[in-house]
Amino acid sequence: MKNKEILIVGAGFAGATCAQIFAESGFHVRVIEKHQHVGGHCYDEVNELGINIHTYGPHIFHTKRHDIWEYVNRFSEFIYYQHRVLSYAEGQLLPFPINRDTLCRVFGVDIPTYKVSEFLQDLVKKDFVADPKNFRDAVVSQVGITLYEMFFEKYTMKQWECDPAELSVEVAKRIPVRENRDDRYFSDQYQGIPTHGYSKLIASMLDHPNIVIDLGIDYFSLKEQEKYRLIVYTGELDQFFDYSEGNLQYRSLKLVFKNFDQEFYQQVATVNYPNDYDWTRITEFKHFLGEHSVKTTVCFEYPCKEGEPYYIVSNKQNLELREKYMKKVKHLEDSGSHLFIGRLAEYTYYNMDQVIAQAIEKSRVWIINNS
C-alpha cells in the first residue's frame, strides 16, 4: 500500500483547501502552521469591544465563480457585504474606484453616464500610451495625469516605496475604473464576509478525522520531510530553496489598532489616504458584519519593508528572479513530490478566491495522477 501521508505547510486558505480536498479523498493529512492559529493572514478574532477584527488587515471575499462561492459556503454562512471605499484627496472624501460621481466632483462637471467614456478619453488623450510597460503609464492611460496624481502616485510610493514606473503593468490591472455610478469596490457577482469570521470558516474546513493540525511548527525545523508522499508548500518561495537564486522582495505592514469612544469613526469600512499622512488607509471593522457597539475599533496601515510578508513586489528584478525559482518548482511538481500554492509560494498576487481555485485544481490533478 502506498504511503498516504501528506504534509501541508501553512493553515491559510491555500493550505486549508488542499487539506480538505486530500482528506475528503481518503488521504491522511498533517497541517503545520508557524503561527499559533489557523487562518493565515485571514485570521480574525473578537476583541474586547466585541468587534470582529481582521488581525492582518481587512479581507473581503469576492468572486465571479459560482463554484468557488458554493465551496466556501459549505463551511460558513456569509453576510452579503458590499465593500465601499472613499479616498481622502485634496481635503474631501471622494468615491473610489473612480466612477462618474468622482469625475463630477473632481472636475466640477455634471455629465451623464453615457458620456463618461468620452470624458475619460479626453482626459487621457495627451498622455495615452498604447502599449504601457509599467504601472504609471498603464494608470495614466486609463484615467489621465490629474487623477493619477490625485489618487495613485503618492499612494503607490507609500505602499511600495519605489517609483510607480518601476512596477509591473500587471499591478495596474487590479485597479477598476467605472463608467457608471457603481461605487462598490468590487463588482463581482458574489461578495461577503463569513458570518462568524474567517478563522472559524477555515477551522471548519480543517475539521476532518483525516486531518491533524500542529501549530507553532516551523517547516524548516522539520527533520522528517522524506516520510511524506507529498508536501504542499504555501510559504515564501525563495526561502524554500534557501535563497539559492537570491532574495525576492516582499512588503509588510505595520498595523495600529485603536479604539474610539464613539459609535462610528468613518462613513465606510475603508478610507484611503493617497497623499496625506504616513498611513495608506484606515479600516473600521464593524461595518463588515453590521456589529452594534457604542464604541468602535479602527486599524491604521503603515507599509514597511520588514515584518510579516503580505505583498509581492512586482517589478522587473523580482519577476526575473521568480522565473528562476519557478523552474525549480516545476521540476518538483512534475515529480509529484511537491505542490506550491498561494501568493507567497508562487510569488503571484492572488485574491482569496483565486487561491482557493488554484488549490482545488492542483490538488485534484495530483490525486488523479498519483492515486
MODAPE-V534997 format. One record per residue. N is the residue number from 1. RES is the residue in one small letter. PSI is psi in radians with two decimals (none if undefined). NEAR is the number of other C-alpha atoms within 12 Angstrom. D_CENTER is the distance of its C-alpha to the mean C-alpha in Angstrom with 2 decimals. Layout:
BEGIN
n->N res->RES psi->PSI near->NEAR d_center->D_CENTER
n->N res->RES psi->PSI near->NEAR d_center->D_CENTER
END
This chain:
BEGIN
n->1 res->m psi->2.29 near->5 d_center->39.92
n->2 res->k psi->2.59 near->13 d_center->36.76
n->3 res->n psi->2.22 near->17 d_center->34.46
n->4 res->k psi->0.33 near->23 d_center->31.80
n->5 res->e psi->2.24 near->28 d_center->29.87
n->6 res->i psi->2.36 near->41 d_center->26.17
n->7 res->l psi->2.21 near->42 d_center->24.11
n->8 res->i psi->2.18 near->50 d_center->20.36
n->9 res->v psi->1.78 near->48 d_center->18.75
n->10 res->g psi->2.34 near->45 d_center->15.86
n->11 res->a psi->0.61 near->49 d_center->15.44
n->12 res->g psi->-2.82 near->44 d_center->11.76
n->13 res->f psi->-0.68 near->44 d_center->10.95
n->14 res->a psi->-0.91 near->48 d_center->12.08
n->15 res->g psi->-0.73 near->50 d_center->15.18
n->16 res->a psi->-0.69 near->52 d_center->16.06
n->17 res->t psi->-0.81 near->49 d_center->16.04
n->18 res->c psi->-0.79 near->50 d_center->18.20
n->19 res->a psi->-0.77 near->50 d_center->20.37
n->20 res->q psi->-0.76 near->42 d_center->21.01
n->21 res->i psi->-0.82 near->35 d_center->21.95
n->22 res->f psi->-0.74 near->42 d_center->24.21
n->23 res->a psi->-0.73 near->32 d_center->25.79
n->24 res->e psi->-0.39 near->24 d_center->26.59
n->25 res->s psi->0.09 near->23 d_center->28.21
n->26 res->g psi->0.05 near->20 d_center->30.49
n->27 res->f psi->2.67 near->31 d_center->29.01
n->28 res->h psi->2.16 near->29 d_center->29.08
n->29 res->v psi->2.30 near->39 d_center->25.73
n->30 res->r psi->2.16 near->39 d_center->25.15
n->31 res->v psi->2.18 near->47 d_center->21.69
n->32 res->i psi->2.51 near->39 d_center->21.51
n->33 res->e psi->2.24 near->32 d_center->19.00
n->34 res->k psi->-0.46 near->27 d_center->19.60
n->35 res->h psi->2.98 near->23 d_center->18.58
n->36 res->q psi->0.50 near->17 d_center->20.97
n->37 res->h psi->2.74 near->28 d_center->18.70
n->38 res->v psi->2.92 near->37 d_center->16.73
n->39 res->g psi->-0.30 near->38 d_center->13.18
n->40 res->g psi->-2.44 near->39 d_center->11.44
n->41 res->h psi->-0.05 near->36 d_center->8.84
n->42 res->c psi->0.04 near->34 d_center->9.04
n->43 res->y psi->2.35 near->31 d_center->12.69
n->44 res->d psi->2.85 near->32 d_center->14.60
n->45 res->e psi->2.77 near->24 d_center->18.34
n->46 res->v psi->2.22 near->22 d_center->21.16
n->47 res->n psi->-3.00 near->21 d_center->22.64
n->48 res->e psi->-0.29 near->14 d_center->26.30
n->49 res->l psi->-0.01 near->24 d_center->26.27
n->50 res->g psi->0.32 near->19 d_center->25.11
n->51 res->i psi->2.32 near->30 d_center->21.75
n->52 res->n psi->2.02 near->36 d_center->18.59
n->53 res->i psi->2.57 near->40 d_center->16.24
n->54 res->h psi->1.87 near->35 d_center->12.66
n->55 res->t psi->-0.54 near->34 d_center->13.73
n->56 res->y psi->0.43 near->30 d_center->10.68
n->57 res->g psi->2.84 near->36 d_center->9.72
n->58 res->p psi->2.47 near->35 d_center->9.07
n->59 res->h psi->2.17 near->33 d_center->7.14
n->60 res->i psi->2.13 near->37 d_center->8.80
n->61 res->f psi->2.27 near->39 d_center->9.44
n->62 res->h psi->2.49 near->34 d_center->10.72
n->63 res->t psi->2.65 near->27 d_center->12.42
n->64 res->k psi->-0.19 near->20 d_center->15.59
n->65 res->r psi->2.09 near->20 d_center->16.76
n->66 res->h psi->-0.64 near->17 d_center->19.37
n->67 res->d psi->-0.64 near->17 d_center->19.51
n->68 res->i psi->-0.68 near->28 d_center->15.92
n->69 res->w psi->-0.75 near->30 d_center->16.56
n->70 res->e psi->-0.68 near->20 d_center->19.84
n->71 res->y psi->-0.90 near->23 d_center->18.47
n->72 res->v psi->-0.49 near->37 d_center->16.23
n->73 res->n psi->-0.17 near->26 d_center->19.17
n->74 res->r psi->-0.45 near->18 d_center->21.39
n->75 res->f psi->-0.15 near->28 d_center->20.02
n->76 res->s psi->2.57 near->24 d_center->19.57
n->77 res->e psi->2.78 near->23 d_center->20.73
n->78 res->f psi->2.51 near->28 d_center->18.35
n->79 res->i psi->2.26 near->25 d_center->19.06
n->80 res->y psi->1.26 near->22 d_center->18.84
n->81 res->y psi->2.35 near->29 d_center->16.98
n->82 res->q psi->2.03 near->29 d_center->16.52
n->83 res->h psi->2.27 near->37 d_center->14.31
n->84 res->r psi->2.44 near->30 d_center->16.43
n->85 res->v psi->2.46 near->32 d_center->16.03
n->86 res->l psi->2.67 near->32 d_center->18.97
n->87 res->s psi->2.22 near->38 d_center->19.42
n->88 res->y psi->1.85 near->31 d_center->22.28
n->89 res->a psi->2.31 near->31 d_center->24.29
n->90 res->e psi->0.72 near->17 d_center->28.01
n->91 res->g psi->0.16 near->13 d_center->28.68
n->92 res->q psi->2.71 near->19 d_center->27.30
n->93 res->l psi->2.06 near->24 d_center->24.29
n->94 res->l psi->2.54 near->34 d_center->23.38
n->95 res->p psi->2.37 near->35 d_center->21.37
n->96 res->f psi->2.29 near->39 d_center->18.08
n->97 res->p psi->2.85 near->34 d_center->17.14
n->98 res->i psi->2.22 near->38 d_center->20.62
n->99 res->n psi->-2.93 near->35 d_center->22.91
n->100 res->r psi->-0.75 near->34 d_center->26.66
n->101 res->d psi->-0.61 near->29 d_center->26.98
n->102 res->t psi->-0.83 near->38 d_center->25.18
n->103 res->l psi->-0.77 near->35 d_center->27.62
n->104 res->c psi->-0.72 near->24 d_center->30.58
n->105 res->r psi->-0.67 near->21 d_center->29.94
n->106 res->v psi->-0.74 near->26 d_center->29.22
n->107 res->f psi->0.02 near->17 d_center->32.16
n->108 res->g psi->0.71 near->11 d_center->34.49
n->109 res->v psi->3.00 near->15 d_center->35.01
n->110 res->d psi->1.53 near->17 d_center->35.19
n->111 res->i psi->2.49 near->23 d_center->34.16
n->112 res->p psi->2.76 near->18 d_center->33.87
n->113 res->t psi->-0.55 near->21 d_center->30.73
n->114 res->y psi->-0.16 near->15 d_center->32.67
n->115 res->k psi->0.06 near->19 d_center->33.22
n->116 res->v psi->-0.76 near->27 d_center->29.68
n->117 res->s psi->-0.78 near->22 d_center->29.22
n->118 res->e psi->-0.70 near->18 d_center->32.55
n->119 res->f psi->-0.77 near->25 d_center->31.73
n->120 res->l psi->-0.66 near->36 d_center->28.54
n->121 res->q psi->-0.67 near->19 d_center->30.61
n->122 res->d psi->-0.64 near->19 d_center->33.12
n->123 res->l psi->-0.67 near->24 d_center->30.54
n->124 res->v psi->-0.12 near->25 d_center->29.23
n->125 res->k psi->-0.83 near->18 d_center->32.67
n->126 res->k psi->-0.65 near->17 d_center->33.67
n->127 res->d psi->0.24 near->23 d_center->30.54
n->128 res->f psi->2.38 near->22 d_center->29.28
n->129 res->v psi->2.07 near->22 d_center->28.36
n->130 res->a psi->-0.65 near->16 d_center->28.82
n->131 res->d psi->1.30 near->14 d_center->26.81
n->132 res->p psi->2.49 near->23 d_center->24.36
n->133 res->k psi->-0.10 near->23 d_center->23.45
n->134 res->n psi->3.01 near->26 d_center->20.98
n->135 res->f psi->-0.82 near->35 d_center->18.44
n->136 res->r psi->-0.91 near->39 d_center->21.29
n->137 res->d psi->-0.59 near->34 d_center->23.59
n->138 res->a psi->-0.75 near->33 d_center->21.10
n->139 res->v psi->-0.77 near->44 d_center->20.27
n->140 res->v psi->-0.63 near->38 d_center->23.95
n->141 res->s psi->-0.27 near->32 d_center->24.97
n->142 res->q psi->-0.70 near->38 d_center->22.98
n->143 res->v psi->-0.09 near->42 d_center->23.98
n->144 res->g psi->2.89 near->31 d_center->26.68
n->145 res->i psi->-0.62 near->26 d_center->27.22
n->146 res->t psi->-0.87 near->24 d_center->27.79
n->147 res->l psi->-0.57 near->34 d_center->24.48
n->148 res->y psi->-0.83 near->32 d_center->22.67
n->149 res->e psi->-0.56 near->23 d_center->24.39
n->150 res->m psi->-0.71 near->32 d_center->23.90
n->151 res->f psi->-0.42 near->38 d_center->20.17
n->152 res->f psi->-0.69 near->41 d_center->18.53
n->153 res->e psi->-1.02 near->32 d_center->20.77
n->154 res->k psi->-0.57 near->28 d_center->20.84
n->155 res->y psi->-0.79 near->33 d_center->17.30
n->156 res->t psi->-0.70 near->33 d_center->16.24
n->157 res->m psi->-0.66 near->26 d_center->18.92
n->158 res->k psi->-0.78 near->31 d_center->17.81
n->159 res->q psi->-0.76 near->35 d_center->14.15
n->160 res->w psi->-0.21 near->34 d_center->15.18
n->161 res->e psi->0.82 near->26 d_center->18.85
n->162 res->c psi->2.92 near->24 d_center->20.25
n->163 res->d psi->2.28 near->21 d_center->21.98
n->164 res->p psi->-0.45 near->32 d_center->19.79
n->165 res->a psi->-0.24 near->27 d_center->22.29
n->166 res->e psi->-0.24 near->26 d_center->21.14
n->167 res->l psi->2.61 near->33 d_center->17.61
n->168 res->s psi->2.61 near->31 d_center->17.25
n->169 res->v psi->-0.41 near->27 d_center->17.86
n->170 res->e psi->-0.56 near->25 d_center->14.82
n->171 res->v psi->-0.64 near->31 d_center->12.63
n->172 res->a psi->-0.37 near->30 d_center->14.85
n->173 res->k psi->-0.27 near->20 d_center->14.25
n->174 res->r psi->-0.09 near->18 d_center->11.02
n->175 res->i psi->1.96 near->27 d_center->13.46
n->176 res->p psi->2.59 near->23 d_center->15.52
n->177 res->v psi->2.26 near->35 d_center->19.17
n->178 res->r psi->2.50 near->28 d_center->21.32
n->179 res->e psi->0.32 near->28 d_center->25.04
n->180 res->n psi->-2.76 near->26 d_center->25.69
n->181 res->r psi->0.22 near->24 d_center->25.25
n->182 res->d psi->1.99 near->25 d_center->22.05
n->183 res->d psi->0.22 near->27 d_center->20.17
n->184 res->r psi->2.50 near->29 d_center->17.17
n->185 res->y psi->-0.63 near->33 d_center->13.83
n->186 res->f psi->2.48 near->28 d_center->13.00
n->187 res->s psi->0.16 near->25 d_center->16.04
n->188 res->d psi->2.63 near->22 d_center->15.03
n->189 res->q psi->-0.61 near->18 d_center->17.93
n->190 res->y psi->2.14 near->27 d_center->16.26
n->191 res->q psi->2.59 near->34 d_center->14.29
n->192 res->g psi->3.12 near->34 d_center->14.53
n->193 res->i psi->2.33 near->39 d_center->14.03
n->194 res->p psi->2.28 near->34 d_center->15.81
n->195 res->t psi->-0.64 near->26 d_center->19.25
n->196 res->h psi->0.25 near->28 d_center->19.68
n->197 res->g psi->2.79 near->35 d_center->16.17
n->198 res->y psi->-0.64 near->45 d_center->13.45
n->199 res->s psi->-0.77 near->35 d_center->15.70
n->200 res->k psi->-0.59 near->31 d_center->18.59
n->201 res->l psi->-0.86 near->32 d_center->16.85
n->202 res->i psi->-0.63 near->39 d_center->15.88
n->203 res->a psi->-0.65 near->33 d_center->19.35
n->204 res->s psi->-0.66 near->29 d_center->20.88
n->205 res->m psi->-0.62 near->38 d_center->19.34
n->206 res->l psi->-0.01 near->38 d_center->20.92
n->207 res->d psi->1.48 near->24 d_center->24.18
n->208 res->h psi->2.45 near->26 d_center->26.40
n->209 res->p psi->-0.35 near->20 d_center->29.72
n->210 res->n psi->0.04 near->25 d_center->28.71
n->211 res->i psi->2.27 near->34 d_center->25.78
n->212 res->v psi->2.34 near->26 d_center->26.47
n->213 res->i psi->2.25 near->32 d_center->23.89
n->214 res->d psi->2.00 near->24 d_center->24.63
n->215 res->l psi->2.75 near->22 d_center->22.72
n->216 res->g psi->0.45 near->18 d_center->23.17
n->217 res->i psi->2.16 near->23 d_center->23.86
n->218 res->d psi->2.13 near->21 d_center->22.91
n->219 res->y psi->-0.67 near->29 d_center->22.96
n->220 res->f psi->-0.06 near->19 d_center->24.84
n->221 res->s psi->-0.10 near->14 d_center->27.59
n->222 res->l psi->2.47 near->15 d_center->28.42
n->223 res->k psi->0.07 near->11 d_center->31.79
n->224 res->e psi->0.58 near->12 d_center->31.88
n->225 res->q psi->-0.51 near->22 d_center->29.22
n->226 res->e psi->-0.26 near->15 d_center->31.93
n->227 res->k psi->-0.21 near->17 d_center->32.78
n->228 res->y psi->2.45 near->25 d_center->29.70
n->229 res->r psi->-0.60 near->28 d_center->29.92
n->230 res->l psi->2.45 near->37 d_center->26.23
n->231 res->i psi->2.13 near->39 d_center->23.48
n->232 res->v psi->2.06 near->44 d_center->19.85
n->233 res->y psi->2.27 near->44 d_center->17.87
n->234 res->t psi->0.17 near->43 d_center->14.15
n->235 res->g psi->-2.81 near->37 d_center->14.66
n->236 res->e psi->2.28 near->34 d_center->15.03
n->237 res->l psi->-0.88 near->39 d_center->16.80
n->238 res->d psi->-0.57 near->32 d_center->19.52
n->239 res->q psi->-0.65 near->25 d_center->20.40
n->240 res->f psi->-0.68 near->33 d_center->21.26
n->241 res->f psi->0.36 near->24 d_center->23.83
n->242 res->d psi->0.61 near->14 d_center->25.10
n->243 res->y psi->0.54 near->17 d_center->24.04
n->244 res->s psi->-0.50 near->16 d_center->26.85
n->245 res->e psi->-0.08 near->22 d_center->25.71
n->246 res->g psi->3.00 near->20 d_center->24.47
n->247 res->n psi->2.20 near->25 d_center->21.53
n->248 res->l psi->2.66 near->36 d_center->18.14
n->249 res->q psi->2.48 near->34 d_center->16.53
n->250 res->y psi->2.72 near->32 d_center->13.40
n->251 res->r psi->2.51 near->25 d_center->12.56
n->252 res->s psi->-3.08 near->26 d_center->12.54
n->253 res->l psi->2.46 near->31 d_center->13.04
n->254 res->k psi->2.04 near->26 d_center->16.18
n->255 res->l psi->2.09 near->27 d_center->15.61
n->256 res->v psi->1.98 near->24 d_center->18.92
n->257 res->f psi->2.35 near->23 d_center->19.61
n->258 res->k psi->2.44 near->23 d_center->22.77
n->259 res->n psi->2.46 near->27 d_center->24.91
n->260 res->f psi->2.47 near->18 d_center->27.10
n->261 res->d psi->1.06 near->14 d_center->30.34
n->262 res->q psi->2.76 near->17 d_center->29.65
n->263 res->e psi->-0.79 near->23 d_center->28.27
n->264 res->f psi->2.56 near->24 d_center->25.55
n->265 res->y psi->-0.60 near->26 d_center->24.34
n->266 res->q psi->2.93 near->28 d_center->22.92
n->267 res->q psi->-0.56 near->23 d_center->23.12
n->268 res->v psi->3.02 near->32 d_center->19.52
n->269 res->a psi->-0.69 near->36 d_center->16.50
n->270 res->t psi->2.31 near->38 d_center->15.02
n->271 res->v psi->2.15 near->36 d_center->17.26
n->272 res->n psi->2.59 near->42 d_center->16.35
n->273 res->y psi->1.43 near->36 d_center->18.96
n->274 res->p psi->-0.52 near->36 d_center->19.14
n->275 res->n psi->-0.68 near->27 d_center->22.66
n->276 res->d psi->2.57 near->21 d_center->24.01
n->277 res->y psi->2.95 near->18 d_center->23.40
n->278 res->d psi->-0.36 near->23 d_center->21.40
n->279 res->w psi->2.76 near->29 d_center->18.28
n->280 res->t psi->-0.52 near->37 d_center->15.67
n->281 res->r psi->2.80 near->36 d_center->15.09
n->282 res->i psi->2.30 near->34 d_center->16.48
n->283 res->t psi->2.33 near->43 d_center->15.10
n->284 res->e psi->1.96 near->42 d_center->17.79
n->285 res->f psi->-0.50 near->47 d_center->16.75
n->286 res->k psi->-0.28 near->36 d_center->19.89
n->287 res->h psi->-0.55 near->35 d_center->19.03
n->288 res->f psi->-0.88 near->36 d_center->16.48
n->289 res->l psi->0.12 near->31 d_center->19.15
n->290 res->g psi->0.61 near->24 d_center->22.18
n->291 res->e psi->2.58 near->24 d_center->23.48
n->292 res->h psi->2.23 near->19 d_center->26.89
n->293 res->s psi->2.55 near->24 d_center->27.92
n->294 res->v psi->-0.21 near->17 d_center->30.32
n->295 res->k psi->3.01 near->23 d_center->27.94
n->296 res->t psi->2.78 near->32 d_center->24.28
n->297 res->t psi->2.32 near->38 d_center->21.46
n->298 res->v psi->2.83 near->39 d_center->19.17
n->299 res->c psi->2.18 near->34 d_center->16.72
n->300 res->f psi->2.27 near->30 d_center->17.22
n->301 res->e psi->2.15 near->33 d_center->14.58
n->302 res->y psi->1.94 near->30 d_center->16.34
n->303 res->p psi->2.57 near->31 d_center->14.70
n->304 res->c psi->2.92 near->26 d_center->16.67
n->305 res->k psi->-0.83 near->22 d_center->17.45
n->306 res->e psi->2.63 near->15 d_center->18.28
n->307 res->g psi->-2.89 near->17 d_center->16.66
n->308 res->e psi->2.22 near->26 d_center->13.78
n->309 res->p psi->2.06 near->28 d_center->11.68
n->310 res->y psi->-0.76 near->34 d_center->8.12
n->311 res->y psi->2.50 near->33 d_center->8.02
n->312 res->i psi->2.76 near->35 d_center->10.46
n->313 res->v psi->1.83 near->36 d_center->13.26
n->314 res->s psi->1.34 near->32 d_center->14.15
n->315 res->n psi->3.06 near->30 d_center->17.86
n->316 res->k psi->-0.80 near->21 d_center->21.01
n->317 res->q psi->-0.83 near->20 d_center->21.84
n->318 res->n psi->-0.65 near->27 d_center->18.61
n->319 res->l psi->-0.61 near->26 d_center->18.45
n->320 res->e psi->-0.71 near->21 d_center->22.11
n->321 res->l psi->-0.70 near->26 d_center->21.62
n->322 res->r psi->-0.75 near->33 d_center->18.87
n->323 res->e psi->-0.65 near->22 d_center->21.48
n->324 res->k psi->-0.77 near->25 d_center->23.95
n->325 res->y psi->-0.65 near->31 d_center->21.81
n->326 res->m psi->-0.39 near->28 d_center->20.83
n->327 res->k psi->-0.67 near->19 d_center->24.59
n->328 res->k psi->-0.69 near->24 d_center->24.97
n->329 res->v psi->-0.80 near->28 d_center->22.18
n->330 res->k psi->-0.72 near->18 d_center->24.03
n->331 res->h psi->-0.78 near->16 d_center->27.24
n->332 res->l psi->-0.72 near->21 d_center->25.99
n->333 res->e psi->-0.66 near->25 d_center->24.30
n->334 res->d psi->-0.51 near->20 d_center->27.47
n->335 res->s psi->-0.27 near->17 d_center->29.55
n->336 res->g psi->0.11 near->26 d_center->27.81
n->337 res->s psi->-0.39 near->27 d_center->27.33
n->338 res->h psi->2.71 near->32 d_center->23.57
n->339 res->l psi->2.41 near->43 d_center->20.26
n->340 res->f psi->2.10 near->44 d_center->17.18
n->341 res->i psi->2.32 near->44 d_center->13.95
n->342 res->g psi->3.02 near->43 d_center->10.23
n->343 res->r psi->-0.81 near->37 d_center->8.10
n->344 res->l psi->-0.77 near->36 d_center->10.81
n->345 res->a psi->-0.46 near->37 d_center->13.71
n->346 res->e psi->-0.03 near->38 d_center->13.51
n->347 res->y psi->0.96 near->38 d_center->12.29
n->348 res->t psi->2.45 near->32 d_center->10.27
n->349 res->y psi->1.80 near->27 d_center->7.05
n->350 res->y psi->2.56 near->28 d_center->6.01
n->351 res->n psi->2.96 near->24 d_center->4.63
n->352 res->m psi->-0.76 near->35 d_center->6.13
n->353 res->d psi->-0.57 near->34 d_center->9.42
n->354 res->q psi->-0.65 near->27 d_center->9.53
n->355 res->v psi->-0.82 near->34 d_center->9.24
n->356 res->i psi->-0.77 near->38 d_center->11.92
n->357 res->a psi->-0.75 near->31 d_center->13.94
n->358 res->q psi->-0.73 near->30 d_center->14.13
n->359 res->a psi->-0.75 near->38 d_center->15.16
n->360 res->i psi->-0.84 near->32 d_center->17.72
n->361 res->e psi->-0.84 near->22 d_center->19.15
n->362 res->k psi->-0.68 near->31 d_center->19.58
n->363 res->s psi->-0.81 near->39 d_center->21.04
n->364 res->r psi->-0.66 near->24 d_center->23.44
n->365 res->v psi->-0.74 near->20 d_center->24.60
n->366 res->w psi->-0.73 near->29 d_center->25.32
n->367 res->i psi->-0.76 near->26 d_center->27.28
n->368 res->i psi->-0.73 near->13 d_center->29.30
n->369 res->n psi->-0.30 near->14 d_center->30.12
n->370 res->n psi->0.07 near->22 d_center->30.93
n->371 res->s psi->none near->19 d_center->32.54
END
